[in-house]
């Protein structure tokens, strides 16, 4: 892995052609793919056009499980703890479905800085009888004591976003994990706004379950992601909610000669992390993540983080003087920062005229999320547009 000083910013910017015609500061919404990932997708499209058929995995692609191994390396897990998934929200929902027996008549504690569609999921389950408790932020930050106030011996799961999409607030995940584990509960972390952007060690952080899609900081495509389930929880505490497996018929005409030692029909459930997958994963997602994860690991997340921190630090220092009040707690180790805009319509008009892509959320919240290929010239252009 490389340190910040070893990052070749000119080469990185060349890998993302969007830098040639616009300033893009909305990676918390969606990240452009690199030229390397785009080339892999073009190869795949050409294979679909000319060579699709058996075998069902392109001969020119790396092993199909390579993405699983690369993601496991990124979050410091075992590849046998990583499953392919379609989306973060669906993964969290499937986990809850598979934990129905474990949850029983216990409760789930979550937080109002968690992702809104996930909170809606919990609200539907609350209406169906699940005891759901939502801790509230204090000054736009996670407050461990406030969250702990909702946790008791009946708590089965604590569910948070490691980095909030609202304002980049970073959860004190080790402290929250300790609270959960002290009460016999598990910790789920939505890591979509963290993976690829901030260092993650699920073992050291005490994360039991996690999920993310790849179209944000993992620089991949939509419709594909990863699910982490701690090894000892698989198939027991967390059961597959969409069972998959195979069948073997031991009678004619399925077989020429029946084996008298086998039943007429044998059922073969899928084992390991693949038990949480249904049918084939997205090949577009697999190929994209092969390229993007290798790219991120080559740069090194610490180097990515150090570079982006220099940009978000400037935003935190200089935007308040222009009338934009920060709602991101200081010293947050995330690539996202958000500010209250005095005039959201004017802010968006100014940035669009200047060729700068930003996000406006929750009415008047200007959210900025630079990535590794952004530079200080990009920040200069933004500041000039907002003056």
N, C-alpha and C positions, 0 to 999 in steps of 0.2 A: 504494500500500500504506500501511497505517496503522502507527503506532508503538504501543507498549503503552499510552501515556497516552491515545490516541485511541480505544481499544477501548471500546465501549458495552456493559459487562458485563450491565446490566439487559436490554438489547435482545437480546443473545446468549442469555441464559438463557431469555427468552421464546420464542426459536426452538426450544428443546428442552424440551418439556412435561414430560419426566421429572423435571426439577428441582423440580416442584411437589409431588411426593409421595415422593421418595427421593433419596438421595445415591448417585450412580453413579460408581465409581472403578475401572472395569474396561474401559477403552477399548482396552487392549492385546488384549482378547479380541474385542470387537465394539463399534462406536460407534453410538449411536442416529442415525437420520436427522433432519434438521431439518424444520420445518413446510414449508419451501419444497420440499424433495425429496419429502416426503410428498404435497404438492399435485400435483407432476408425476406421481407414480405413480398418484394418483387419476384424473388426466386420462387417463393411458394406459389404466387399467382401464376407464374409461368409453368410450374409443375402441374397445377390444377388444369391449366389450359391444354397441356400437351401429354403429360405422363401419368395422370391420376389413375389409381388402380392398385392392385396388390404389388408390393406390400404397401400398407396404409400409412407409412411414414417415409418421407423423402430420404433417399439414400444419401443425399448431400448434406442433410441436417445432422447435428450432433445427436447423441442418444436422447430418447424422449424424456428420460428422467433427469437430464442435466439441469433443467430449471429447478427441480426439486432440491437438488444438491446445492446449487448456487444460492437459492433463497435460504436454505438451512444454514449455510456458511454466513450469510448476511446477518441473521438474527441469532447465531450461535446455538442452533438446535441440531438435533439429529435428523438426517433425511427421512428416517422412519417416523418422524413426528410431523411431517409436512404433507398435506394433501393439496391437490389442485382444486380450485373453486371458481365460481362464476363471478361473485361479487362479495364485497364486505358485508353488506346488509343481509344478503341471503345466507351467508355463512353464519352470522350471529343468530339468525332465526333458526337455521338448521341445528345449531348447537343447543338452543333452548328446547327444540322439539326432541332432540336425542337425550336431553337431561331431564325429561318430564318426571321420571321415577325418582331421580336424585332430588329434584326441586320439591316434590311432594307437596306438603302443606307449609313449606318454608317460604322465605321471602327473598326478593332480589333487590339490591340497592344499586341505583345508577345515579347519574349526575346531569344537571341541566346544560353542561358544556359538552355532553355526549352528542353524537350526530343526531339531528332531528328525526330522520326516518327511522332510526333505531328506537328513539324514544316513543315514536308513534306505535311501533311494534309492541313495546312494553305496555303502552296504554291499552291496546286491544287485548293483550293477555290479562291486564288488570281487570278489565270488564268481564273477562271470562273466568275470573276467580283467583288469579295469581296476586299475591301480596307484593306490590311494587312500590318502592320508596325512592323518591327523587331528591337528592341533595342539591342545594343551590350554591352557586358561586358566591364568593365574597370579593367585591372589587374586581370582578372578571378573572379571578384565579381560583384554582382548586384549593379548598381548605380541608386539610386532612381531618381536623377535629370535627368540622361540620359534617363531613361524610361519615366519620366514625360514630356520630350521634345516632345515625340511622341503622347501624349494624348491631345485631344481637346474636344470640345463640341459635336463632331460627333462620339466620341468613345463610343462604346456600351459594349465592353468587353475587359478586360485585362486578359491575360492568362499566367501563370507562373508555374514553378515547385517550390514548397516550399523549397525543397532541391534538388540541381542539381545533376543528375547522373554523370555529367562530372567530378566534383571535390569536391562535397559536399558543395558548396557555399550555404549559407542559405539566402533566400530573406528576406528583412525587410518588412514582409508581412503587418504589421500594417500601415507603411508609404505608401506602394504601394496601399493598400486598400483605404487609405484616398485620394490619388491622383485620383483613379478610381471613388470613390463615389462623390468627389467634382465636377466631370464632368458628373455625371449622369450615369456612367458606372458600370458594375458588375465585380467582381473579381472571376476568376476561378483559383484554385490551384490543380496541380497534386501533390498528397501527397504520392505517392508510396515509395519514398525514405525517408519519414518522419514518417508515421503512424507506431507505435510500437517502434520507435527508439528515437523520440524526442516528448516532450509534444505538443499537439495540442488542441487548443480551438477555434473552428471555429467562435464562436460568438465574443469572445474577439479579435480575429485576424481580424475580418471583412471579412471573407471568405464567399462568397455567394454560390459558387458551388465548388465541389471537387470530386475527384475520386481516387481510388487506386486498385491495384490487391493485392492478399494476399501472393504471393510466395516469397516476399522479407522479409521485417522486420516484417511482420505479421505472418511469420513462417508457412504459409499454402501451398496450391497447385496452380498450374497454371490453367487458365480458370475460375477463380472466383475472384470476388472483390466487391467493394461497391461504390455507387454513392450517394453523398450528394447534395440535392437541398433544399435551404432555403424554409421554408413552404409557404411563401406568393408568391413565384415565381412559384409554382407548377401549371401546367395546364393553366397558363396564359402567363407569359413571357417565361417559358420553357414548351413547349408542348411535349407530347410523340411523338417521331419520328417513332416508331414502334408500332402502336396502338394494344392493346389487350383488350379483353372483352368477353362477352358471348351473346347468343341469346336465346330467348324464343318464341316458336311457339304456337300461340293461335288458333289452328284449328286441326281438326281431320286429320289423326290419331295420331298426336302428343299429343293430349289431349282428354280425353273421352268426355268432355263437354266444349265448348268454353266459355270464360268469355266475355259477351257482353260489358263490361266496359273497356276492354283492346284491343289494336290494334291486328291485325292478327300476326304481328311480333314485338317483343320488343327487343331492343338492349340495352345491359347493359355494359357500359364502365367500365374498372377498375379504381378505384379511389385511392387517396393517393400515396405514393411513389411507390407502385406496378404498377402504370401506366407506369413507365419507364422500367418495366420488360416484357419479352416476354416468355410465357409458364413457364416451371419449371426451377428453378435455378439448378446449379450443386449440386447434393446431396453430392458428394465427397468434393466439396468446402465448403458446409454448415457444414458438420460434422468436417472437418479439422479446420475451423475457430471457431467453438464452442470450441474446445479444445485449439487452439493456443491463441485466444483472452482471454479466461479465464486464461491461463497461464501467458500471458503478464500482465494482470491486477493484478494477484496475486503478481508478482514480483514488479510491479509498474514502469511505464515509467521513473519517475525521478531517481529511483535506477539503472535501465538499463543504462540510459544516463550517470549518474555519473561514473559508472564502465567503460563503453566504452570510455568515455572522457579521463580517465587515460591512456588508451592504445593509442589513437590517439595523445594525447599530447606527448607521448614518440616518436612516429613516426615523428611528426613534429619537435621535438628537435634533434633527432639523425640521421635521414636519410640524411639531407643536408650535414652533415660532411662526408658522404660516396659518395658524388657527385650527390645526387638526389635532384634537386631543387623543392621545393614545389610550386604547382600552386593552393593550397587551401589557401584562405585568413586566416590569424591567428585568433584565438579565434572564429572559426566557431562552432556553437553548433550542429554538425551533426556527424554521425558515419563514414563518408567517407572522405578520404584525398587522394590526387593525387600528383604525382611527375614526373618530366621529367627524364627519364632514359638515362644515357649516352650511353648505349648499350642495347637496348631492347632484342635482341636475347640472349645475355649473361645473362641478368637478369632472363629471363624465364628459361633458362637452369639451372642456379644455384638454383632457387627456386624449380623447379621440382625435381632435384636430392635430395634436402633436404626434400621432401615430403610436400612442402608448396604450397597451391593453391592461386594465386593472379590473377589479371586481368591486361592486357595491352590494352589500348584504344587509339584511335587517333594517331596510329603510335608508339609514344615513351612515352605515359603517363601511368605510373605505378599507378593503382588505388588499394587502400587498404581499406577494410571495415570490421573491426572486429565487432563481436557481443557479446552478454552478456556472452556466455560461453567461450570466449577466455580469456587467462590470460597472464601475463607478461612473462612466459616461452615461449609462442608462439611468442611474440615479440622478445625475445632473440634469438630464432631459426632463425627468419627472418633476423635479423641484422647480425647474424653470417654468414648466407648464402650469404649475399650481400657484405661482406667485401672482 
